[in-house]
């Protein structure tokens, strides 16, 4: 299982990650959502470098140009609700992709212990396609693993890209233990190293869903 941290090399992506972490900038929900979306656009561009391409002659007004077109059949799978702005960033670039949505959430048994529940899945067939599972916060990895196994009921993809804005060492270790090594790549825009007693990422950025759409009851 390959892990790619895109902010190991500085770029404008680093600036957007800095802004979504900033408690002062977080007071503007539309800017927060747009920054998450822009992070998705940049990550989509980076992931597209791994696709297969074929040459194609394209007629222009003045001649014929030899161009490259992607062969990959994509499915963008997002974990509701926090994943929606990141999903939109990917969809802005992969506008012909099919889409899937999974509801996976923490059901708390007490203040510190929880189980993952998945109650909704809408997905096309996945057989032979490139599946991108999009979840902005990869804290423990348990929601992602549950969503992965739920999606496999719709077929076996050719390859899987797991996409997060912020991941943790603990989540990556969990996924390496629970998911197959082959054909899976984890992409993240930042890597944090600590979880608190409630399994929230430290320093992280807070609750991405609440920051995007308001505090839930």
Order of alpha helices (4+ residues) and beta strands (2+ residues): beta-alpha-alpha-beta-beta-beta-alpha-beta-beta-beta-beta-alpha-beta-alpha-beta-beta-beta-alpha
